[in-house]
């Protein structure tokens, strides 16, 4: 997307939080794979920044170890060459003093790697470090005029509308909106991007795309693991802020948006923002929240007994919400969002259920609604479930799944989402990143939900179960049911 | 289809033209396979009628031989049992005298087989015998009151509107419209029936079904053989009357019809007739006709040198016509019909080309339009060709074919079209048969085309070629091209 874009020719890629999980699991593997495919800027170096004391070689050894773990199928014949351009710098994010040395180090690296003063800053730290890092980058004059600077920031972007606005203000003192890449790795997934192509590169689905033909939409993000070591953070946040405000709202807006006037990134985002603003605030009884307890899942404990969680916590680890969109296209069509931890399966998928036709009313039982199914996990793929005639002498209808032959390719040929997203950042293509007004619009929906959360029942569910039954009642009262795996 | 229908319990199946190709290739194999599956009426006998002198056993031996040829994979463990209920009666169709004996024979068979005086008459003769047979059935009182009588009649139904009306009048002296089954075996094909399910048992395609989203429709019926021994008949008829007036118009009406008010056969036919009546008469330069000459095709001769063909014949063995439909839904959408003999391939398919979207205009070259492809020959199947995103870091679009998993089943589990159609006749379901007003509406389109044929150029083409180039110009002038095999 994005018309005539030009690959960045040179830069230093500075990772704040270089010893963390994200750096090791995703960023370094993605950068290496881009390197192998010659898709990095020509003049390029990586500088990892974190608090721990480490030499460049320590860091390279760490990276080497984690690469072997997270890229098990990769050949590493060019890894040493790649790592020779990877450096480590010790820095205490909160302390102004340590930035001067970092600045000097980057300038020295510039000379060695001809990176011309251009910088990409990746904030892979805990969110409470975003502010001090950005303030220091500005104060310590990291951002020389005439140079190319880009900021990559991970979720969460604030923890409510107010704090998000505050954070954004701080970022804007140092970076312009078009230099900011708010990353949401779900948007890097092939199948999510294909949703865009399916809707707008075809005249097949778009004419059906609305309340006349669509019965309901389901966005499901189920996990069969708990909160791990994130207790402190998670307990303050909960499922709704953790994944609904960002990933799930992004997917919702991709499904619900109207066709943009053209396919420039700005117009695409305008269209997404418009529909986010048209989401109605859910009523209390359209919200179901739950919290896991010890259960069949191996090693599970009551959520309240997790490390870092308050003993009287009411934080939800499960949420199912019916959203409606207040426009002509989607009038009366429920968008059901469901997410949870410690459930009976790990499954991420989007289902668009088409309405049944009057022809189908002739056939009793066994007729499933038609559906477009976009699977993101465990496997990635897009399926169309359609009613066709059963072969034979009677006119009977059966439901078959067609899968895009394409989905076979996903397995062998899909770049990891982070590769795609980093590539787009080098290219300067904002299409797959969240613009500020998208963040703002999503918080405007989520903030009132969070406010209502306090007044509704928290359903406890057993770890390893499908979640609270109240979530089933939520859809059943509209005559719907949750679609599980349909393949 | 057709709601609460009841299988006929008893009847004699009388085939006029029992020594002909149709009887041996299609009817007897279809009846046997229905027999094996217990899908024939409970009390049932077959009486073949023709001019040749034969004993019952002669006829049974003939049938046995042709079955082995045309059902090569069939187990014949129940064939002798089936044949014990098959009889032969010599009858000169034109001579009133011979009918009395036939009538007596049928009545005797009634007693033996408890077939209760019910009759299905299948006219598998040359069309010039339709009249005398029907007249005699009436005059000789074959059609006793209170009994169940059905008439099955093969194409051609008349050779213009006038003669069709005359024939229909004669039939109506003996049979009511709901007793008449005008057979068009294309409508018995699984893939054609699936077209109906695809459109009306789904909310996926129907919203796109019209001029806003469909660029053009192509119905193609290509043969790589000549007229065989049908010279005398064919030369009087030509390609347009031979297949366009019936098969191709039927398919066109299935594609173009509006959704019926309900799915009772009557409503379905009303909707088909309506759209047939809305077809505009093609202009002279929207009609291309051709005639084959000797060519690369083995054994081919100039059409004029075929047996039974006039030396100065202008009869078309090829036709390509652009039809338009004068209603809101199809305004400006060409329906291209193309058929021919002695061409470079045998191929029967329907292609619905969707319009390109503005998103696609970003991508130069290589982008094919989306299409729904219904293949009838060589293999039967339904495919959807869609634009989706190419896997990888760039947003490129590629065109993939999805096939309905279903199509795999066609091969092993498809009843031959005639089985399906005979089954529907026993059931009394008229859905897949051509009602009189459909025949009439089709002739009203075809008659003026035939009249214009005399005033336009006849293009000669070499046997084994793709047909005259003028057919390509016909579509190119609208920016289209003929779709060939897209799988």
Interface residues (C-beta under 8 A of the other chain):
Chain A: X1 X2 X3 X39 X190 X193 X194 X196 X197 X198 X200 X201 X202 X203 X204 X205 X206 X207 X208 X212 X213 X214 X262 X263 X354 X355 X356 X357 X358 X359 X360 X362 X370 X382 X384 X386 X387 X388 X389 X391 X392 X393 X395 X397 X398 X400 X401 X402 X403 X404 X405 X406 X409 X410 X413 X414 X415 X419 X420 X423 X424 X431
Chain B: X1 X2 X3 X39 X190 X193 X194 X196 X197 X198 X200 X201 X202 X203 X204 X205 X206 X207 X208 X212 X213 X214 X262 X263 X354 X355 X356 X357 X358 X359 X360 X362 X370 X382 X384 X386 X387 X388 X389 X391 X392 X393 X395 X397 X398 X400 X401 X402 X403 X404 X405 X406 X409 X410 X413 X414 X415 X419 X420 X423 X424 X431
